[in-house]
Amino acid sequence: MQEYLLKTYSRKNVLFKKGDGIWLYSDSGDKFLDCASGIAVNILGHCNKKLVKVLTEQAQNLWHTSNLYRVENQEKLAKLLVDHTFADRVFFTNSGTEAIECAIKMARVYHSKLNQERHEIISFDGCFHGRSMAAISTSNSDKMKEGFGPLIPGCKSLGFNDRDALCQNITNKTAAVIIEPIQGEGGIRSFSSEILKLIRSLCDDTGALLIIDEVQSGLGRSGKLFAHEWFNLKPDIMTIAKGIGGGFPLGACLSTENASIGMVKGKHGSTYGGNPLACAVGCEVMNNVLEKGFLENVRKISGYFSQKMLRLISEFPSVFEELRGSGLMLGLKTKIENTSFTNEAYKQNLLLAPASDNVVRILPPLNITKKEVDYVVELLSKTAQRLEN
Ligand SMILES: Cc1ncc(COP(=O)(O)O)c(C=O)c1O
């Protein structure tokens, strides 16, 4: 019945009926190994028992009341986030794009509050911050922007890791710099530690705010709670989504007290943002990721996985170019068309996510076992065998 849907997606012709851990089961009885996790979302696997429990318990008590009233789970989750990050304040959303929208509005209204005429938003080639008008305005992808103009003014996208461009363009006209420390859709590309340091110091010198987009890299995906921690980077504003809901729609914009000065009563809002169901799940996800040994295990299993993939790269030099990423946010740059690889893997019942720069993303649940890793590598190897020349 796809004829009733907008034609914006090119979907695989499969209907999943059930999920369990890393596995997905289709209506025709096929079993798939899910190494895409709904694009870095199901960080604790499909239908994680603890998440199902808190969600169903919450569903029996209270679904929704709106932000006209206090929401207990929202306050609990905000405290958890504040306790474990740089942030003092949290605004909840239903998606990453909405978190980005909040971040950009927050940055502009901050300067307006200080009576400063500065509205420029600096972003980077290959970035992806979502599909709203503000988010696509930060993109350098013509495909994403074409036909939607006029876009929001004042957005400038700079070259990746380009020092000179940074020094020339981050000025006292800049409202904010927005950056994914590790680009996801852009092809699992990490900014260098020096460049991130330079951006922070240019922001400090000029008074621009630094927005770190951790929608994809956050919640343990990179092996740290947030990827910017690898670089000792301090954001003014941070956006999260995907992993925090473990599959339930939830996002958030976090900020320092200072960065939030313009976001006063009536300046922003959301009917559903921070709803009791979403935040019940969010608290449980956070508690699991914060459990002793969880992040250490992500790093350990990442090391094991990476070793095996490096071996695979040397075995199939005509298929693979390099391994990228951190934690379980991994990317295989391929020499062949990346979608040929993901399509062939799909035939082996392995789900992967393509990204720009000819990269195949490997984004398993963060609690993937060694045995499951072995099986993924076996399927990657089978796929490569079929495609090598
Ligand atoms: C880094 C980043 N920011 C923002 C978004 C947009 O999030 P959403 O699709 O939840 O609106 C995405 C989605 O892929 C993302 O990867």
The ligand as a Gaussian input file, in Angstrom:
#p B3LYP/6-31G(d) Opt

LIG

0 1
 C       24.050000      14.539000      13.133000
 C       22.587000      14.607000      12.870000
 N       21.901000      15.708000      13.199000
 C       20.581000      15.814000      13.008000
 C       19.867000      14.783000      12.440000
 C       18.385000      14.887000      12.240000
 O       17.741000      14.062000      13.156000
 P       16.255000      13.531000      12.912000
 O       16.287000      12.680000      11.690000
 O       15.925000      12.786000      14.178000
 O       15.384000      14.716000      12.742000
 C       20.541000      13.602000      12.079000
 C       19.821000      12.498000      11.444000
 O       20.363000      11.624000      10.841000
 C       21.935000      13.514000      12.298000
 O       22.632000      12.420000      11.956000

